[in-house]
Amino acid sequence: GAGVSQSPSNKVTEKGKDVELRCDPISGHTALYWYRQSLGQGLEFLIYFQGNSAPDKSGLPSDRFSAERTGGSVSTLTIQRTQQEDSAVYLCASSLGLAGLYEQYFGPGTRLTVT
Amino acid sequence: EDKVVQSPLSLVVHEGDTVTLNCSYEVTNFRSLLWYKQEKKAPTFLFMLTSSGIEKKSGRLSSILDKKELFSILNITATQTGDSAIYLCAGGSSNTGKLIFGQGTTLQVKP
C-alpha cells in the first residue's frame, strides 16, 4: 500500500506568515509523529499522537507551533508567525504503535524556508 | 536528560572499505535502539535492536547492541558508493512514544 505522504514538498514563506504542513500516515497506523531536521542536524522530536490518547506535545519549541490529527488519520502541523529559525525539513512518521516498540515509517518531508 | 550520541560525525572512505559507526545512548526505560539510513529526505529503517549481544544482519550491513555499556555499532562491509548517506541511530523508551535521535554520521563512499 501507499507509504506516508506529506504536502507540500517545499514551502517558501515570508517571516510572520502562518503555514500549514500536512501528513497522511499509512492506513491503520495508530501512532503519528512530527520531527524537525535542521541542516546537518539529527531529528528533533516535536509531537506525537497515539490512538485516542492526548498527544505528547513536549517537543514543540514554542506556542507558535501546534498540531492536530483529525479522525485518527491525517495530521496538520501549523506554525504561526513564522521566524527564520523555523526553516528546516519537517518530517512525519507513522507506526503501528509506540516508536520504541514498532518500526516508524517516514514521509518524504516538507522543506520549509522562511525568508 | 535522555541523549544519543553518534561518532564519527562524518566519514570518507573508498569503495570496498569496511566502516564501523558508533552510537551511545542514555534513555530512560530503554526499550530499543534503531538505525536508519537517510539519503535524501525520508529516513529508511535498517535495524531495531532490543537484546544485547545478538547481531542483526542484512546483506553487507550488520548491527549489535551492548546494553551494559549502552552502545551500538553499525558495520558496513565492502562499501559501495550507494552506501553514501546519513546514518541515524535513535533510542526508544518502553513507556513513551518518543525516539531520541543522535546527530547522525555522514558517510561518503568514493569510487
Interface residues (C-beta under 8 A of the other chain):
Chain A: V4 A31 Y33 Y35 Q41 G42 L43 E44 F45 Y48 Q50 D56 S58 G59 V89 L91 L98 A99 G100 L101 E103 Q104 Y105 F106 G107 P108 G109 R111
Chain B: V4 Q6 R31 S32 L34 Y36 K40 K41 A42 P43 T44 F45 M48 L88 A90 G92 S93 S94 T96 G97 K98 L99 I100 F101 G102 Q103 G104
